[in-house]
Amino acid sequence: MEDQVELKKVFGDVFFRARRSQTDSLLYGYWYGVQSVETVKEGGYKFL
């Protein structure tokens, strides 16, 4: 079983996805497209 979080920009484009795998206890982060300071902060906080 995996837990997943997606963050989207104003127009609905996914810019960050994080997922946690319970089988191997790892956290994966995926960034999509060009990032602004605000999206990096938002994704970083969610990742933590």
mmCIF file of the N, C-alpha and C atoms, coordinates in Angstrom:
data_MODEL
# 
_entry.id   MODEL 
# 
loop_
_atom_site.group_PDB 
_atom_site.id 
_atom_site.type_symbol 
_atom_site.label_atom_id 
_atom_site.label_alt_id 
_atom_site.label_comp_id 
_atom_site.label_asym_id 
_atom_site.label_entity_id 
_atom_site.label_seq_id 
_atom_site.pdbx_PDB_ins_code 
_atom_site.Cartn_x 
_atom_site.Cartn_y 
_atom_site.Cartn_z 
_atom_site.occupancy 
_atom_site.B_iso_or_equiv 
_atom_site.pdbx_formal_charge 
_atom_site.auth_seq_id 
_atom_site.auth_comp_id 
_atom_site.auth_asym_id 
_atom_site.auth_atom_id 
_atom_site.pdbx_PDB_model_num 
ATOM 1   N N  . MET A 1 1  ? 0.839  -1.185 0.000   1.00 0.00 ? 1  MET A N  1 
ATOM 2   C CA . MET A 1 1  ? 0.000  0.000  0.000   1.00 0.00 ? 1  MET A CA 1 
ATOM 3   C C  . MET A 1 1  ? 0.881  1.243  0.000   1.00 0.00 ? 1  MET A C  1 
ATOM 4   N N  . GLU A 1 2  ? 0.472  2.262  -0.786  1.00 0.00 ? 2  GLU A N  1 
ATOM 5   C CA . GLU A 1 2  ? 1.248  3.492  -0.879  1.00 0.00 ? 2  GLU A CA 1 
ATOM 6   C C  . GLU A 1 2  ? 0.345  4.688  -0.636  1.00 0.00 ? 2  GLU A C  1 
ATOM 7   N N  . ASP A 1 3  ? 0.891  5.710  -0.019  1.00 0.00 ? 3  ASP A N  1 
ATOM 8   C CA . ASP A 1 3  ? 0.211  6.986  0.162   1.00 0.00 ? 3  ASP A CA 1 
ATOM 9   C C  . ASP A 1 3  ? 0.820  7.959  -0.822  1.00 0.00 ? 3  ASP A C  1 
ATOM 10  N N  . GLN A 1 4  ? -0.023 8.807  -1.429  1.00 0.00 ? 4  GLN A N  1 
ATOM 11  C CA . GLN A 1 4  ? 0.472  9.740  -2.438  1.00 0.00 ? 4  GLN A CA 1 
ATOM 12  C C  . GLN A 1 4  ? -0.176 11.103 -2.253  1.00 0.00 ? 4  GLN A C  1 
ATOM 13  N N  . VAL A 1 5  ? 0.608  12.164 -2.532  1.00 0.00 ? 5  VAL A N  1 
ATOM 14  C CA . VAL A 1 5  ? 0.133  13.541 -2.463  1.00 0.00 ? 5  VAL A CA 1 
ATOM 15  C C  . VAL A 1 5  ? 0.505  14.224 -3.765  1.00 0.00 ? 5  VAL A C  1 
ATOM 16  N N  . GLU A 1 6  ? -0.435 14.972 -4.348  1.00 0.00 ? 6  GLU A N  1 
ATOM 17  C CA . GLU A 1 6  ? -0.171 15.760 -5.552  1.00 0.00 ? 6  GLU A CA 1 
ATOM 18  C C  . GLU A 1 6  ? -0.451 17.226 -5.253  1.00 0.00 ? 6  GLU A C  1 
ATOM 19  N N  . LEU A 1 7  ? 0.424  18.084 -5.746  1.00 0.00 ? 7  LEU A N  1 
ATOM 20  C CA . LEU A 1 7  ? 0.202  19.532 -5.656  1.00 0.00 ? 7  LEU A CA 1 
ATOM 21  C C  . LEU A 1 7  ? 0.043  20.065 -7.068  1.00 0.00 ? 7  LEU A C  1 
ATOM 22  N N  . LYS A 1 8  ? -0.911 20.990 -7.241  1.00 0.00 ? 8  LYS A N  1 
ATOM 23  C CA . LYS A 1 8  ? -1.192 21.531 -8.570  1.00 0.00 ? 8  LYS A CA 1 
ATOM 24  C C  . LYS A 1 8  ? -1.058 23.043 -8.566  1.00 0.00 ? 8  LYS A C  1 
ATOM 25  N N  . LYS A 1 9  ? -0.679 23.571 -9.733  1.00 0.00 ? 9  LYS A N  1 
ATOM 26  C CA . LYS A 1 9  ? -0.620 25.018 -9.914  1.00 0.00 ? 9  LYS A CA 1 
ATOM 27  C C  . LYS A 1 9  ? -2.034 25.549 -10.113 1.00 0.00 ? 9  LYS A C  1 
ATOM 28  N N  . VAL A 1 10 ? -2.170 26.844 -10.273 1.00 0.00 ? 10 VAL A N  1 
ATOM 29  C CA . VAL A 1 10 ? -3.472 27.514 -10.373 1.00 0.00 ? 10 VAL A CA 1 
ATOM 30  C C  . VAL A 1 10 ? -4.330 26.942 -11.500 1.00 0.00 ? 10 VAL A C  1 
ATOM 31  N N  . PHE A 1 11 ? -3.718 26.608 -12.629 1.00 0.00 ? 11 PHE A N  1 
ATOM 32  C CA . PHE A 1 11 ? -4.473 26.133 -13.783 1.00 0.00 ? 11 PHE A CA 1 
ATOM 33  C C  . PHE A 1 11 ? -4.614 24.621 -13.830 1.00 0.00 ? 11 PHE A C  1 
ATOM 34  N N  . GLY A 1 12 ? -4.254 23.942 -12.753 1.00 0.00 ? 12 GLY A N  1 
ATOM 35  C CA . GLY A 1 12 ? -4.481 22.509 -12.660 1.00 0.00 ? 12 GLY A CA 1 
ATOM 36  C C  . GLY A 1 12 ? -3.321 21.615 -13.052 1.00 0.00 ? 12 GLY A C  1 
ATOM 37  N N  . ASP A 1 13 ? -2.179 22.197 -13.426 1.00 0.00 ? 13 ASP A N  1 
ATOM 38  C CA . ASP A 1 13 ? -1.011 21.391 -13.785 1.00 0.00 ? 13 ASP A CA 1 
ATOM 39  C C  . ASP A 1 13 ? -0.334 20.857 -12.532 1.00 0.00 ? 13 ASP A C  1 
ATOM 40  N N  . VAL A 1 14 ? -0.042 19.566 -12.512 1.00 0.00 ? 14 VAL A N  1 
ATOM 41  C CA . VAL A 1 14 ? 0.654  18.963 -11.378 1.00 0.00 ? 14 VAL A CA 1 
ATOM 42  C C  . VAL A 1 14 ? 2.112  19.396 -11.426 1.00 0.00 ? 14 VAL A C  1 
ATOM 43  N N  . PHE A 1 15 ? 2.633  19.939 -10.317 1.00 0.00 ? 15 PHE A N  1 
ATOM 44  C CA . PHE A 1 15 ? 4.032  20.339 -10.278 1.00 0.00 ? 15 PHE A CA 1 
ATOM 45  C C  . PHE A 1 15 ? 4.851  19.521 -9.291  1.00 0.00 ? 15 PHE A C  1 
ATOM 46  N N  . PHE A 1 16 ? 4.178  18.803 -8.399  1.00 0.00 ? 16 PHE A N  1 
ATOM 47  C CA . PHE A 1 16 ? 4.896  18.004 -7.411  1.00 0.00 ? 16 PHE A CA 1 
ATOM 48  C C  . PHE A 1 16 ? 4.051  16.814 -7.014  1.00 0.00 ? 16 PHE A C  1 
ATOM 49  N N  . ARG A 1 17 ? 4.718  15.682 -6.894  1.00 0.00 ? 17 ARG A N  1 
ATOM 50  C CA . ARG A 1 17 ? 4.051  14.469 -6.425  1.00 0.00 ? 17 ARG A CA 1 
ATOM 51  C C  . ARG A 1 17 ? 4.988  13.776 -5.447  1.00 0.00 ? 17 ARG A C  1 
ATOM 52  N N  . ALA A 1 18 ? 4.465  13.403 -4.308  1.00 0.00 ? 18 ALA A N  1 
ATOM 53  C CA . ALA A 1 18 ? 5.242  12.664 -3.308  1.00 0.00 ? 18 ALA A CA 1 
ATOM 54  C C  . ALA A 1 18 ? 4.489  11.382 -2.992  1.00 0.00 ? 18 ALA A C  1 
ATOM 55  N N  . ARG A 1 19 ? 5.234  10.311 -2.844  1.00 0.00 ? 19 ARG A N  1 
ATOM 56  C CA . ARG A 1 19 ? 4.601  9.060  -2.457  1.00 0.00 ? 19 ARG A CA 1 
ATOM 57  C C  . ARG A 1 19 ? 5.478  8.324  -1.460  1.00 0.00 ? 19 ARG A C  1 
ATOM 58  N N  . ARG A 1 20 ? 4.814  7.600  -0.597  1.00 0.00 ? 20 ARG A N  1 
ATOM 59  C CA . ARG A 1 20 ? 5.505  6.839  0.436   1.00 0.00 ? 20 ARG A CA 1 
ATOM 60  C C  . ARG A 1 20 ? 5.191  5.371  0.218   1.00 0.00 ? 20 ARG A C  1 
ATOM 61  N N  . SER A 1 21 ? 6.227  4.576  0.161   1.00 0.00 ? 21 SER A N  1 
ATOM 62  C CA . SER A 1 21 ? 6.069  3.148  0.009   1.00 0.00 ? 21 SER A CA 1 
ATOM 63  C C  . SER A 1 21 ? 6.219  2.494  1.373   1.00 0.00 ? 21 SER A C  1 
ATOM 64  N N  . GLN A 1 22 ? 5.188  1.824  1.819   1.00 0.00 ? 22 GLN A N  1 
ATOM 65  C CA . GLN A 1 22 ? 5.238  1.179  3.123   1.00 0.00 ? 22 GLN A CA 1 
ATOM 66  C C  . GLN A 1 22 ? 6.030  -0.124 3.085   1.00 0.00 ? 22 GLN A C  1 
ATOM 67  N N  . THR A 1 23 ? 6.192  -0.691 1.896   1.00 0.00 ? 23 THR A N  1 
ATOM 68  C CA . THR A 1 23 ? 6.920  -1.959 1.813   1.00 0.00 ? 23 THR A CA 1 
ATOM 69  C C  . THR A 1 23 ? 8.406  -1.785 2.073   1.00 0.00 ? 23 THR A C  1 
ATOM 70  N N  . ASP A 1 24 ? 8.991  -0.679 1.601   1.00 0.00 ? 24 ASP A N  1 
ATOM 71  C CA . ASP A 1 24 ? 10.420 -0.462 1.832   1.00 0.00 ? 24 ASP A CA 1 
ATOM 72  C C  . ASP A 1 24 ? 10.706 0.822  2.612   1.00 0.00 ? 24 ASP A C  1 
ATOM 73  N N  . SER A 1 25 ? 9.684  1.478  3.137   1.00 0.00 ? 25 SER A N  1 
ATOM 74  C CA . SER A 1 25 ? 9.797  2.665  3.997   1.00 0.00 ? 25 SER A CA 1 
ATOM 75  C C  . SER A 1 25 ? 10.594 3.801  3.363   1.00 0.00 ? 25 SER A C  1 
ATOM 76  N N  . LEU A 1 26 ? 10.380 4.029  2.075   1.00 0.00 ? 26 LEU A N  1 
ATOM 77  C CA . LEU A 1 26 ? 11.053 5.122  1.375   1.00 0.00 ? 26 LEU A CA 1 
ATOM 78  C C  . LEU A 1 26 ? 10.051 6.192  0.987   1.00 0.00 ? 26 LEU A C  1 
ATOM 79  N N  . LEU A 1 27 ? 10.546 7.425  0.861   1.00 0.00 ? 27 LEU A N  1 
ATOM 80  C CA . LEU A 1 27 ? 9.743  8.555  0.432   1.00 0.00 ? 27 LEU A CA 1 
ATOM 81  C C  . LEU A 1 27 ? 10.292 9.038  -0.904  1.00 0.00 ? 27 LEU A C  1 
ATOM 82  N N  . TYR A 1 28 ? 9.427  9.129  -1.908  1.00 0.00 ? 28 TYR A N  1 
ATOM 83  C CA . TYR A 1 28 ? 9.832  9.536  -3.250  1.00 0.00 ? 28 TYR A CA 1 
ATOM 84  C C  . TYR A 1 28 ? 9.210  10.890 -3.577  1.00 0.00 ? 28 TYR A C  1 
ATOM 85  N N  . GLY A 1 29 ? 9.978  11.796 -4.153  1.00 0.00 ? 29 GLY A N  1 
ATOM 86  C CA . GLY A 1 29 ? 9.475  13.096 -4.571  1.00 0.00 ? 29 GLY A CA 1 
ATOM 87  C C  . GLY A 1 29 ? 9.732  13.307 -6.047  1.00 0.00 ? 29 GLY A C  1 
ATOM 88  N N  . TYR A 1 30 ? 8.704  13.753 -6.773  1.00 0.00 ? 30 TYR A N  1 
ATOM 89  C CA . TYR A 1 30 ? 8.799  13.995 -8.206  1.00 0.00 ? 30 TYR A CA 1 
ATOM 90  C C  . TYR A 1 30 ? 8.387  15.430 -8.497  1.00 0.00 ? 30 TYR A C  1 
ATOM 91  N N  . TRP A 1 31 ? 9.241  16.167 -9.201  1.00 0.00 ? 31 TRP A N  1 
ATOM 92  C CA . TRP A 1 31 ? 8.968  17.549 -9.582  1.00 0.00 ? 31 TRP A CA 1 
ATOM 93  C C  . TRP A 1 31 ? 8.711  17.583 -11.085 1.00 0.00 ? 31 TRP A C  1 
ATOM 94  N N  . TYR A 1 32 ? 7.720  18.382 -11.514 1.00 0.00 ? 32 TYR A N  1 
ATOM 95  C CA . TYR A 1 32 ? 7.348  18.471 -12.924 1.00 0.00 ? 32 TYR A CA 1 
ATOM 96  C C  . TYR A 1 32 ? 7.392  19.917 -13.384 1.00 0.00 ? 32 TYR A C  1 
ATOM 97  N N  . GLY A 1 33 ? 8.065  20.166 -14.494 1.00 0.00 ? 33 GLY A N  1 
ATOM 98  C CA . GLY A 1 33 ? 8.085  21.487 -15.096 1.00 0.00 ? 33 GLY A CA 1 
ATOM 99  C C  . GLY A 1 33 ? 9.005  22.470 -14.399 1.00 0.00 ? 33 GLY A C  1 
ATOM 100 N N  . VAL A 1 34 ? 8.870  23.722 -14.794 1.00 0.00 ? 34 VAL A N  1 
ATOM 101 C CA . VAL A 1 34 ? 9.663  24.817 -14.240 1.00 0.00 ? 34 VAL A CA 1 
ATOM 102 C C  . VAL A 1 34 ? 9.045  25.231 -12.910 1.00 0.00 ? 34 VAL A C  1 
ATOM 103 N N  . GLN A 1 35 ? 9.897  25.426 -11.910 1.00 0.00 ? 35 GLN A N  1 
ATOM 104 C CA . GLN A 1 35 ? 9.423  25.748 -10.563 1.00 0.00 ? 35 GLN A CA 1 
ATOM 105 C C  . GLN A 1 35 ? 9.711  27.206 -10.216 1.00 0.00 ? 35 GLN A C  1 
ATOM 106 N N  . SER A 1 36 ? 8.819  27.779 -9.437  1.00 0.00 ? 36 SER A N  1 
ATOM 107 C CA . SER A 1 36 ? 9.042  29.109 -8.869  1.00 0.00 ? 36 SER A CA 1 
ATOM 108 C C  . SER A 1 36 ? 9.453  28.931 -7.400  1.00 0.00 ? 36 SER A C  1 
ATOM 109 N N  . VAL A 1 37 ? 9.832  30.004 -6.781  1.00 0.00 ? 37 VAL A N  1 
ATOM 110 C CA . VAL A 1 37 ? 10.205 29.946 -5.371  1.00 0.00 ? 37 VAL A CA 1 
ATOM 111 C C  . VAL A 1 37 ? 9.010  29.458 -4.543  1.00 0.00 ? 37 VAL A C  1 
ATOM 112 N N  . GLU A 1 38 ? 7.821  29.919 -4.880  1.00 0.00 ? 38 GLU A N  1 
ATOM 113 C CA . GLU A 1 38 ? 6.629  29.544 -4.129  1.00 0.00 ? 38 GLU A CA 1 
ATOM 114 C C  . GLU A 1 38 ? 6.322  28.054 -4.260  1.00 0.00 ? 38 GLU A C  1 
ATOM 115 N N  . THR A 1 39 ? 6.436  27.488 -5.480  1.00 0.00 ? 39 THR A N  1 
ATOM 116 C CA . THR A 1 39 ? 6.138  26.064 -5.650  1.00 0.00 ? 39 THR A CA 1 
ATOM 117 C C  . THR A 1 39 ? 7.198  25.187 -4.986  1.00 0.00 ? 39 THR A C  1 
ATOM 118 N N  . VAL A 1 40 ? 8.440  25.640 -4.983  1.00 0.00 ? 40 VAL A N  1 
ATOM 119 C CA . VAL A 1 40 ? 9.498  24.881 -4.304  1.00 0.00 ? 40 VAL A CA 1 
ATOM 120 C C  . VAL A 1 40 ? 9.247  24.870 -2.800  1.00 0.00 ? 40 VAL A C  1 
ATOM 121 N N  . LYS A 1 41 ? 8.855  26.009 -2.248  1.00 0.00 ? 41 LYS A N  1 
ATOM 122 C CA . LYS A 1 41 ? 8.541  26.070 -0.818  1.00 0.00 ? 41 LYS A CA 1 
ATOM 123 C C  . LYS A 1 41 ? 7.349  25.180 -0.481  1.00 0.00 ? 41 LYS A C  1 
ATOM 124 N N  . GLU A 1 42 ? 6.291  25.274 -1.277  1.00 0.00 ? 42 GLU A N  1 
ATOM 125 C CA . GLU A 1 42 ? 5.092  24.492 -1.021  1.00 0.00 ? 42 GLU A CA 1 
ATOM 126 C C  . GLU A 1 42 ? 5.377  22.988 -1.119  1.00 0.00 ? 42 GLU A C  1 
ATOM 127 N N  . GLY A 1 43 ? 6.095  22.581 -2.159  1.00 0.00 ? 43 GLY A N  1 
ATOM 128 C CA . GLY A 1 43 ? 6.451  21.176 -2.313  1.00 0.00 ? 43 GLY A CA 1 
ATOM 129 C C  . GLY A 1 43 ? 7.410  20.693 -1.246  1.00 0.00 ? 43 GLY A C  1 
ATOM 130 N N  . GLY A 1 44 ? 8.362  21.538 -0.873  1.00 0.00 ? 44 GLY A N  1 
ATOM 131 C CA . GLY A 1 44 ? 9.314  21.175 0.170   1.00 0.00 ? 44 GLY A CA 1 
ATOM 132 C C  . GLY A 1 44 ? 8.658  20.981 1.517   1.00 0.00 ? 44 GLY A C  1 
ATOM 133 N N  . TYR A 1 45 ? 7.720  21.865 1.848   1.00 0.00 ? 45 TYR A N  1 
ATOM 134 C CA . TYR A 1 45 ? 6.997  21.727 3.116   1.00 0.00 ? 45 TYR A CA 1 
ATOM 135 C C  . TYR A 1 45 ? 6.158  20.458 3.125   1.00 0.00 ? 45 TYR A C  1 
ATOM 136 N N  . LYS A 1 46 ? 5.520  20.169 1.996   1.00 0.00 ? 46 LYS A N  1 
ATOM 137 C CA . LYS A 1 46 ? 4.693  18.965 1.916   1.00 0.00 ? 46 LYS A CA 1 
ATOM 138 C C  . LYS A 1 46 ? 5.555  17.711 1.997   1.00 0.00 ? 46 LYS A C  1 
ATOM 139 N N  . PHE A 1 47 ? 6.741  17.767 1.409   1.00 0.00 ? 47 PHE A N  1 
ATOM 140 C CA . PHE A 1 47 ? 7.653  16.626 1.426   1.00 0.00 ? 47 PHE A CA 1 
ATOM 141 C C  . PHE A 1 47 ? 8.134  16.340 2.854   1.00 0.00 ? 47 PHE A C  1 
ATOM 142 N N  . LEU A 1 48 ? 8.371  17.400 3.608   1.00 0.00 ? 48 LEU A N  1 
ATOM 143 C CA . LEU A 1 48 ? 8.802  17.219 5.000   1.00 0.00 ? 48 LEU A CA 1 
ATOM 144 C C  . LEU A 1 48 ? 7.681  16.660 5.849   1.00 0.00 ? 48 LEU A C  1 
# 
